[in-house]
Amino acid sequence: MLRTIVLGSYLSIQGTFVRALDNGKIVVRVGSRLFEGRPVQSQA
């Protein structure tokens, strides 16, 4: 499943969901790299 995360104020990254962390952040994979950030909430 693709998920989007926010790193800092301006950078957002979309990648394959890997896992959710206890602090509310999630980890996504882009190629061979892993990124950790705040998930972007989907709009209805």
C-alpha positions as CSV (number, residue, x, y, z in Angstrom):
1,M,0.0,0.0,0.0
2,L,1.4,3.4,-0.9
3,R,1.5,6.0,1.9
4,T,2.7,9.6,2.0
5,I,4.8,11.0,4.9
6,V,6.0,14.5,5.7
7,L,9.6,15.2,6.7
8,G,10.1,18.7,8.1
9,S,8.0,21.5,6.7
10,Y,8.2,21.2,3.0
11,L,9.3,17.7,2.0
12,S,6.8,14.9,1.4
13,I,7.7,11.4,0.4
14,Q,5.4,8.7,-1.1
15,G,6.4,5.1,-0.8
16,T,5.4,1.5,0.2
17,F,4.2,1.2,3.8
18,V,6.6,-0.8,5.9
19,R,5.5,-0.4,9.6
20,A,4.0,1.9,12.1
21,L,6.0,3.1,15.1
22,D,4.9,3.7,18.7
23,N,5.5,7.4,18.5
24,G,2.9,7.9,15.7
25,K,5.3,8.0,12.8
26,I,5.4,5.5,10.0
27,V,8.2,4.0,7.8
28,V,7.9,3.8,4.0
29,R,10.3,2.3,1.5
30,V,11.4,4.0,-1.7
31,G,13.6,1.7,-3.7
32,S,16.1,0.3,-1.2
33,R,15.9,3.3,1.2
34,L,13.7,3.6,4.3
35,F,12.2,6.9,5.4
36,E,10.5,7.8,8.8
37,G,8.0,10.6,9.1
38,R,4.5,11.8,10.1
39,P,1.7,10.3,8.0
40,V,-0.4,12.6,5.8
41,Q,-4.1,12.2,6.7
42,S,-6.4,11.3,3.8
43,Q,-9.2,13.7,3.0
44,A,-12.8,12.6,2.6
